[in-house]
Amino acid sequence: MRVDLFDFDLPPESIALRPAVPRDSAKLLQVSGNRLSDHLVSDLPGLLGADDILVFNDTRVIPAQLTGTRGDARIGATLHKRVDLRRWQAFIRNAKRLRVGETVDFGKDVSAEAEAKLDDGSFILRFLGEEPVELLLERAGTMPLPPYIASKRAIDERDASDYQTMFAREKGAVAAPTAALHFTDALLQSLNAAGVGSETLTLHVGAGTFLPVKVDETDDHRMHSEWGRIDAATADRLNSARAAGGRIIAVGTTSLRLLESATGADGIIRPFEGDTDIFITPGYRFRAIDGLMTNFHLPKSTLFMLVSALMGLETMQAAYAHAIAGGYRFYSYGDSSLLLP
């Protein structure tokens, strides 16, 4: 399909620069078939059925944004995917000033060698010294806010907590699974009282989620891979819930993509551990999920393509037009949608 089919006009003032306070006071647009209705995230217990299961991503965002120098050149690095204990794949700003074998000084006794350059222009950085890389990042790194926020204001201390979900446990993401940013303890208690269950999986979201689609046809786009895991016990519980008539509702496109990667043509979710580069566009047949809770996405992005695959392109175009006209806030810190095909 042509990528420009997924384009739309978004006023700059629709982009959220801070999350709603409290988190569950954000707006929620329910799209059920082709019907639209306006709610708040706190209304979610009344919008779902008893025995439905919400599936959350428990990845934790690390301070993966680094700024340093190589000689007199200023070098920026956004870590994307872990290779091993000391090596990370990274997208580099001012990459023309960095060559394989050179060292970038990120300050605070943190430095890394550019060990290799990959075909997509990214680098493999090997962090020097003996300290665990996690400690080095805590010392020299900052939260990797999306470019559409970071270009409009400085990253500050609030982002260290605002950009983590309440489920964040497994360190390794360089972008938050933002649909789950809306959840609070009080909302989970209300969902539990309504009979709505919850499960968690892990997908370490990579910086590739922010990369624009630069091709004209979706078939020509190459997705970056991300590491994920669903354990056997979680897969069994999800299969049992679905067999008993409950719906599997993915909270976020990250949970959805991992669930679909772990599910066979028979609709059975299986244990999964490894990389996935699944790219979902209209025509895809969903096997694992019955609905999706997700924020509002960028024009011509792989994520807008995904929601269009789930609900239909015309339906999502109408939903986004409704959201823009109704003052919904877009992107990572923005409002939410509940998509029920």
C-alpha positions as CSV (number, residue, x, y, z in Angstrom):
1,M,0.0,0.0,0.0
2,R,1.1,3.6,-0.5
3,V,2.4,5.2,2.6
4,D,0.7,8.5,1.8
5,L,-2.7,6.8,2.4
6,F,-1.8,7.0,6.1
7,D,-1.1,10.7,6.2
8,F,-3.3,13.3,7.9
9,D,-3.0,16.9,9.1
10,L,-2.3,17.4,12.8
11,P,-2.3,20.9,14.4
12,P,0.9,21.4,16.5
13,E,-1.1,22.3,19.5
14,S,-2.6,18.8,19.6
15,I,0.8,17.3,20.6
16,A,0.9,16.7,24.4
17,L,4.0,17.9,26.1
18,R,3.0,16.7,29.6
19,P,0.8,13.8,30.7
20,A,-2.7,14.3,32.3
21,V,-2.8,14.6,36.1
22,P,-4.0,12.3,37.5
23,R,-3.0,9.8,34.8
24,D,-6.4,8.2,34.4
25,S,-8.1,11.6,33.9
26,A,-7.0,11.5,30.2
27,K,-9.6,11.3,27.5
28,L,-10.5,8.0,26.0
29,L,-12.1,7.6,22.6
30,Q,-13.9,4.3,22.2
31,V,-14.0,3.0,18.6
32,S,-16.4,0.0,18.5
33,G,-16.8,-1.2,14.9
34,N,-17.3,2.2,13.3
35,R,-19.1,3.8,16.3
36,L,-17.3,6.5,18.2
37,S,-17.9,7.6,21.8
38,D,-16.1,9.9,24.2
39,H,-15.0,8.9,27.7
40,L,-12.2,9.2,30.2
41,V,-9.6,6.5,30.9
42,S,-11.2,6.2,34.4
43,D,-14.4,5.0,32.7
44,L,-12.6,1.9,31.4
45,P,-14.1,-0.6,34.0
46,G,-17.5,0.1,32.6
47,L,-16.4,-0.2,29.0
48,L,-14.9,-3.7,29.3
49,G,-16.6,-7.0,30.2
50,A,-16.0,-9.3,33.1
51,D,-13.5,-11.9,32.1
52,D,-11.7,-9.6,29.7
53,I,-7.9,-9.6,30.1
54,L,-5.7,-6.5,29.7
55,V,-2.1,-7.3,28.7
56,F,0.5,-4.9,29.8
57,N,4.2,-4.5,28.9
58,D,6.4,-4.5,32.0
59,T,9.5,-3.1,30.3
60,R,11.3,-0.2,32.0
61,V,12.8,2.7,30.2
62,I,16.5,3.3,30.7
63,P,18.3,6.7,30.4
64,A,19.4,5.8,26.9
65,Q,20.0,9.3,25.5
66,L,23.7,10.3,25.6
67,T,25.5,13.4,24.4
68,G,29.3,13.5,24.1
69,T,32.3,14.5,22.1
70,R,34.8,13.0,19.7
71,G,37.6,15.4,19.5
72,D,35.9,18.7,18.6
73,A,32.8,17.1,17.2
74,R,29.6,16.9,19.3
75,I,28.1,13.4,19.1
76,G,24.6,12.3,20.2
77,A,23.6,8.7,20.7
78,T,20.3,7.1,21.3
79,L,20.6,3.5,22.3
80,H,18.3,1.2,20.4
81,K,18.9,-2.4,21.2
82,R,21.3,-4.3,23.5
83,V,23.8,-6.6,21.8
84,D,25.5,-8.0,24.9
85,L,26.7,-6.9,28.4
86,R,28.8,-4.0,27.0
87,R,27.5,-3.4,23.5
88,W,24.5,-1.5,22.3
89,Q,23.2,-0.7,18.8
90,A,22.7,3.1,18.7
91,F,21.4,5.7,16.3
92,I,24.0,8.5,16.1
93,R,23.5,12.2,15.6
94,N,26.3,13.9,13.6
95,A,27.3,10.4,12.4
96,K,29.4,11.9,9.6
97,R,32.0,13.0,12.3
98,L,32.3,9.5,13.8
99,R,34.3,6.6,12.3
100,V,34.7,3.0,13.4
101,G,37.5,2.6,16.0
102,E,37.0,6.1,17.4
103,T,35.9,6.8,21.0
104,V,33.1,9.1,22.2
105,D,33.5,10.7,25.6
106,F,30.0,11.1,27.2
107,G,31.4,12.8,30.3
108,K,31.2,11.6,34.0
109,D,33.8,8.9,33.2
110,V,31.6,7.3,30.6
111,S,33.0,6.6,27.1
112,A,32.3,4.1,24.3
113,E,34.1,2.9,21.2
114,A,32.4,3.0,17.8
115,E,33.0,-0.7,17.1
116,A,31.1,-1.2,13.9
117,K,28.7,0.7,11.5
118,L,25.7,-1.2,10.3
119,D,23.9,-1.0,6.9
120,D,21.1,1.2,8.3
121,G,23.6,3.8,9.4
122,S,23.5,2.9,13.1
123,F,26.6,2.0,15.1
124,I,27.6,-0.7,17.6
125,L,28.9,1.1,20.7
126,R,31.1,-0.8,23.1
127,F,31.2,0.9,26.5
128,L,34.6,1.0,28.1
129,G,35.6,0.1,31.6
130,E,34.5,-2.5,34.1
131,E,31.3,-0.9,35.6
132,P,28.0,-2.4,34.4
133,V,26.6,-0.4,31.5
134,E,23.4,0.2,33.5
135,L,25.4,2.2,36.1
136,L,27.1,4.2,33.3
137,L,23.8,5.2,31.8
138,E,22.3,6.2,35.2
139,R,25.3,8.5,35.5
140,A,25.6,10.0,32.1
141,G,22.3,9.3,30.3
142,T,18.9,11.1,30.2
143,M,15.4,9.8,29.5
144,P,14.9,9.3,25.7
145,L,11.8,11.4,25.2
146,P,10.3,11.2,21.7
147,P,11.7,13.9,19.2
148,Y,8.3,15.6,19.0
149,I,8.5,16.4,22.7
150,A,12.2,16.9,23.1
151,S,12.3,19.4,20.3
152,K,9.7,21.6,22.0
153,R,11.0,21.6,25.6
154,A,13.9,20.4,27.8
155,I,13.9,17.0,29.5
156,D,13.6,17.5,33.2
157,E,13.3,15.6,36.5
158,R,9.5,15.1,36.1
159,D,10.1,13.0,33.0
160,A,12.0,10.4,35.0
161,S,8.7,9.4,36.6
162,D,6.2,10.6,34.0
163,Y,7.8,8.5,31.3
164,Q,7.6,5.2,33.2
165,T,4.5,3.1,33.6
166,M,3.4,1.7,36.9
167,F,4.2,-1.8,35.5
168,A,7.9,-1.0,34.7
169,R,10.1,-3.7,36.0
170,E,12.4,-5.2,33.4
171,K,15.1,-2.7,32.4
172,G,15.8,-2.4,28.7
173,A,13.4,-0.1,26.8
174,V,14.5,3.1,25.2
175,A,10.8,4.2,24.7
176,A,7.9,3.8,27.0
177,P,4.9,1.6,26.2
178,T,2.8,4.7,26.4
179,A,-0.7,3.3,26.5
180,A,0.0,2.0,30.0
181,L,1.0,5.5,31.2
182,H,-2.7,6.1,31.9
183,F,-3.0,3.5,34.6
184,T,-3.1,4.1,38.3
185,D,-3.5,1.9,41.4
186,A,-7.1,3.1,41.8
187,L,-7.9,2.3,38.2
188,L,-6.5,-1.2,38.5
189,Q,-8.5,-1.8,41.7
190,S,-11.7,-0.7,39.9
191,L,-10.9,-3.0,36.9
192,N,-10.3,-5.9,39.3
193,A,-13.6,-5.2,41.0
194,A,-15.3,-5.3,37.6
195,G,-13.9,-8.7,36.9
196,V,-11.3,-7.5,34.4
197,G,-8.0,-9.4,34.7
198,S,-4.5,-8.4,33.8
199,E,-1.3,-10.1,32.6
200,T,2.2,-8.8,31.7
201,L,4.8,-9.6,29.1
202,T,8.1,-7.9,28.2
203,L,9.0,-6.2,25.0
204,H,12.0,-3.9,25.1
205,V,10.9,-1.0,22.9
206,G,13.6,0.3,20.6
207,A,14.3,3.7,19.2
208,G,13.2,2.5,15.8
209,T,9.6,3.2,16.9
210,F,10.4,6.9,16.4
211,L,11.9,6.5,12.9
212,P,9.9,7.9,10.0
213,V,8.8,5.7,7.2
214,K,10.9,7.0,4.3
215,V,9.6,4.8,1.5
216,D,6.6,5.2,-0.8
217,E,5.2,1.7,-0.4
218,T,4.7,-0.2,2.8
219,D,6.2,-3.4,1.3
220,D,9.6,-1.5,1.0
221,H,9.8,-0.5,4.7
222,R,12.1,-2.5,7.0
223,M,11.2,-2.8,10.7
224,H,13.9,-2.8,13.3
225,S,13.8,-5.9,15.6
226,E,13.1,-5.7,19.3
227,W,13.5,-8.4,22.0
228,G,10.5,-9.8,23.8
229,R,9.4,-12.6,26.1
230,I,6.1,-14.3,27.1
231,D,6.5,-17.1,29.6
232,A,4.6,-20.4,29.4
233,A,2.4,-19.7,32.4
234,T,1.3,-16.4,31.0
235,A,0.6,-17.9,27.6
236,D,-1.5,-20.7,29.3
237,R,-3.6,-18.2,31.3
238,L,-4.3,-16.1,28.2
239,N,-5.3,-19.1,26.2
240,S,-7.6,-20.3,29.0
241,A,-9.2,-16.9,29.4
242,R,-9.9,-16.7,25.7
243,A,-11.3,-20.3,25.6
244,A,-13.7,-19.3,28.4
245,G,-15.1,-16.4,26.4
246,G,-12.9,-13.5,27.6
247,R,-11.4,-11.0,25.3
248,I,-7.7,-10.3,25.1
249,I,-7.1,-6.6,25.1
250,A,-3.6,-5.5,24.4
251,V,-2.6,-2.3,26.2
252,G,-0.3,-0.7,23.7
253,T,1.0,-1.6,20.3
254,T,4.1,-3.2,21.9
255,S,2.0,-5.8,23.7
256,L,0.0,-6.4,20.6
257,R,3.0,-7.0,18.4
258,L,4.6,-9.4,20.8
259,L,1.3,-11.3,21.3
260,E,0.8,-11.6,17.5
261,S,4.5,-12.8,17.1
262,A,3.9,-15.5,19.7
263,T,0.6,-16.8,18.2
264,G,0.2,-19.5,15.5
265,A,-2.3,-19.7,12.7
266,D,-4.4,-21.8,15.1
267,G,-4.9,-18.8,17.5
268,I,-2.9,-20.4,20.3
269,I,-0.5,-18.1,22.1
270,R,2.8,-19.9,22.8
271,P,5.8,-19.1,25.0
272,F,8.2,-16.7,23.2
273,E,11.6,-15.3,23.8
274,G,13.7,-13.6,21.1
275,D,13.5,-10.9,18.5
276,T,10.5,-9.8,16.6
277,D,10.3,-7.4,13.6
278,I,6.6,-7.9,12.9
279,F,5.1,-5.2,10.6
280,I,1.3,-5.0,10.7
281,T,-0.5,-3.3,7.8
282,P,-4.1,-3.5,6.4
283,G,-4.8,-7.0,5.2
284,Y,-3.1,-8.6,8.3
285,R,-5.3,-11.2,10.0
286,F,-5.1,-10.8,13.8
287,R,-4.7,-14.0,15.7
288,A,-4.1,-13.2,19.4
289,I,-6.0,-10.1,20.3
290,D,-9.6,-9.0,20.4
291,G,-9.0,-5.3,21.1
292,L,-6.4,-2.6,21.7
293,M,-5.9,0.3,24.0
294,T,-3.5,2.8,22.5
295,N,-2.6,6.5,22.2
296,F,-2.9,8.5,19.0
297,H,-0.1,8.1,16.6
298,L,2.0,10.0,14.1
299,P,0.9,10.5,10.5
300,K,2.4,7.9,8.1
301,S,3.8,5.9,11.0
302,T,3.9,2.1,11.3
303,L,1.7,2.4,14.4
304,F,-1.1,4.3,12.5
305,M,-0.8,1.5,9.9
306,L,-1.3,-1.0,12.6
307,V,-4.5,0.5,14.1
308,S,-5.8,0.9,10.5
309,A,-5.2,-2.8,10.0
310,L,-7.2,-3.6,13.1
311,M,-10.1,-1.2,12.6
312,G,-10.0,-0.2,8.9
313,L,-8.3,2.8,7.4
314,E,-11.5,4.8,6.8
315,T,-12.7,4.2,10.4
316,M,-9.4,5.3,11.8
317,Q,-9.3,8.4,9.6
318,A,-12.7,9.3,11.0
319,A,-11.7,8.6,14.5
320,Y,-8.6,10.8,14.3
321,A,-10.6,13.6,12.7
322,H,-13.1,13.3,15.6
323,A,-10.2,13.3,18.1
324,I,-8.6,16.4,16.6
325,A,-11.9,18.3,16.4
326,G,-12.6,17.3,20.0
327,G,-9.4,18.5,21.5
328,Y,-7.8,15.1,22.2
329,R,-4.1,15.3,23.0
330,F,-1.8,13.2,20.7
331,Y,1.3,11.0,21.0
332,S,3.3,9.7,24.0
333,Y,1.9,12.0,26.7
334,G,-1.5,12.3,25.1
335,D,-4.9,10.8,25.4
336,S,-6.0,7.2,24.6
337,S,-8.3,5.2,22.5
338,L,-10.0,1.8,23.0
339,L,-10.3,0.0,19.7
340,L,-12.8,-2.9,19.6
341,P,-13.2,-4.4,16.0
